[in-house]
Amino acid sequence: MDRINWLRKKTRIKNKLRKSGNAFRVIVFRSNKHIYGQVLDTEKGITLFSSSSLDNELKKEIKSTDSGKIGVSKIVAKKLSDKMKENKIKAISFDRNGYVYHGRIKAFAEELRSNGIKF
């Protein structure tokens, strides 16, 4: 029953985001060990770029932090926001993918906001 409720919540969130009218959407996925974020162009339906805790360029920075998974989430969000700034994306819709806005998801979103991304 929990899986069905989670899928319903995920569908509700996606429907609200479609109605928001923003051209870009940041989608977050988390597993037990890693976190992934990608920017989707909603008009074309393609992924523009992504960032994850598995990226080779972030592995050194992740190993140097001692703040756990929340710290890793902030690093990944910082890298993703840098890519968005390079491509002049300033406003997005944040798709938390059915996850509770808490912990790693909240840290990811707050890091995006602190780097000048509006949603």
N, C-alpha and C positions, 0 to 999 in steps of 0.2 A: 504494500500500500504506500510506503514511503516513496518509492520510485515513481509511482503514478502522480503523487502530489508534487514531486520535484519537477516532473515533465510539464505539468499544468502551470506551475509557477514560471518555468522557463518560457513557455509559450506566451503567457501573459506579458512578461517583460519584453519579449521580442515584438509583440503587437504594439505595445506602447512606444517602443523605440522607432518602429516604422512610421508611426504617426507624428513623431517629433519633427521631422523635416530636415534633420541634419544630414549633410552629404557624407559624413564620415562617422564610423563607429569603431570604438575600441572594444575588442572582445577579450576577456580574460578567461583562462583555463588554468586550474591548479590540480596537481596530482599530490600524492603524499610527499614527494621529494622536490618537485620542480614547479615552476610557474611560467606561464606563457602568455604573451600579449600580442595581438595583431591588430593592424589598422585596416579596416575594410571600407572600400568605396561602395556605398549602398546603391548608387545609381547604376554603376557598371557591374556590381556584384563580384569584384575582384579584390584580392588581398594586395595592398600596396607594399607593406613591409611588416616585419614582425621582430620580436625580441623574446628571448627566453633565457632561463638559467642554464641552458645547455650550450649557449653560444660560446665559441672558442675565445672570442675577444673579451668576454666577461668572466671567464673562468678564473683568471688571475685575481681580478678584483673581488670576486665572490670568496675565494679562498682566504684573502687577507681580512675579510670581515669576520667578526666573532659574534654577530648579533642574531644569528639563526635565520629561520625562514622569512621572518618579517624584514630583516635587513636585505636579504636576497631579493625580496619583492620590490623594495625601494630601488635597488640597483637596476633591476630590469625595467622598472617604470621610468627611471631617469634616462636610460639608453633609448627607450621608445619615444620619450618626449623630445630628446635631442634629434631623433630622426624626423619627428613631426615638424619641429622648428625648421629644419633644413628644407623641408618640402612646403613650408608656409601654411601648415594646418594649425589653426588656433582654436577652433570650436569642434567638439565631437559629441557623440552620444556614448555613454559608458554602459556597456553590456556586461553585467556581472555574471551572466550565464547561469542564473538560478542559484548562485551561492549567496549566503547571508552576507550582508555588508558589515564585515567583522574581520579582525585579524589581518591576514595577508591581503585580502581583497581591499579592505579599507586602507591599508598602508600603500598599496598600489595606486589607488585613486587619489589619495592625499599627495603623494609624490608627483603625480601628473599635474594636479592643481598648483602645487608649489613651484612648478617649472613653467607656469604661465598658460597651461591648457585649460580652456573653459568648457564646462559641461553642466 
